[in-house]
C-alpha cells in the first residue's frame, strides 16, 4: 500500500471478497540526498512519512492489519544507484521497471515473510491483468482494461514465479470506477490526494547527483560543430528539446549522449529518429521467445503508443527490433516492451538506437 487510492481500493476489494488481507508499505527513504519535500508524493523523498500514515489510515478504515517494511538500503542499492549509474553512462533509466522486478515484487514479499506474515498471494493496485492457463500452467500478463491507465509496461520484467502468486484487483476496472468505489467505501480523502508517478520528490532528478558528477560539456550538431554547452549529461535524454539553450533557426533535439566524451549531440527531429534498435537482458513472460523472428507491437517508452516491428532474437536474451516506421526518441536505457494484442510477450533494456 503506497498511501494512494489505487492500492487502498485493491486491498479493500480483496477484503470484501473474504480474503485475509494485510497491507504492507515499503520504507525506502534514507535521507541520502538533499531533496525538496513537495505536496506531490513520489517513490523516493522526504515526504514518505506522510504516505505511510495515509496507508495506515486507509488500512484502519478497511479493517485490515498494516505493516511497514524497511527496505531503504536495498532500494538505494538496487534502484537509486542503478538510476544514477545509468544516467552517468549516458542512458535514460526507468526506475519503475527496475523496482518492480527486484524490490516491489521481489524483496518486499520476501521481507514480509521474514517479518512473520504468511500469505498465498501478493497483490498491488496496478492497472494490469494476469490470466492463468490451467492446461499449460503458464501465466499471461495482459493490459489493464482502462487503456489510459494501463501499467502492464511496468510489469514486463516479472517472472512466471512472481506472476503465479500475483493478484491485480484493478485490472478489470477503470480509474473512474476505482474513484467511485473509494468514495462509496469511505476512502474519499485518498481521491483528493495529488497523484504522482515521479521517482524522486524533487523538481529535478539531478538533485541525486553530486556537483562534480554534473560536469558541463559541449553540445554539438550532427556535423560536429559546437553549438552550446550542457550542464551535465545526467540532465538530458534522447528526444529532449526543452532546456537545450541552443540558438538555431530550426528545432533541435537530443540525438545522442556520448558519456565518455561528456558530449550531447543534437539534430533535427528527423535526425533523432531511428528505424531499429538493440535490446538486451530480455525477460520473456512465458519463459521463452515465441519464435526466433516474430512481429509484434513494441513500446519503447511508457508514454509511447507503440509501433509495429519485426523482432529478431540474437541468443535468448538479446533482440534486434526493426520498426515498420521510423521512431522518434528511442533512448538507450529505457524499456522496450513487446505486445501481442493485450498480452505482454516480454521486455528488455534498449542498449543502442541502432541494430
Secondary structure, DSSP 4 states (H G I P E B T S, - for coil): --SSHHHHHHHHHHHHTT---EEEEEE-----S-----SS--SBSTTHHHHHHHHHHHHHHHT-EEEEEE-HHHHIIIIIHHHHHHHHTT----HHHHHIIIIIIIIHHHHHHHTT---S-EE---SEEEEE-TTT--EEEEE-S-TTT--GGGGTT--HHHHHTEE-TTTTS-HHHHHHHHHHTT-HHHHTSPP---SBSSS-GGGGS-GGGS--EEEEETTS-EEEEES-GGG--TT--TT-----SS--EEEEEETTTTEEEEE-TTTTEEEEEEEEEEEETTSS-S-SEEEEEEESSTT---EEEEEEESSSS-EEEEEEEEEE---TTSEEEEEETTEEEEEEEEEES--
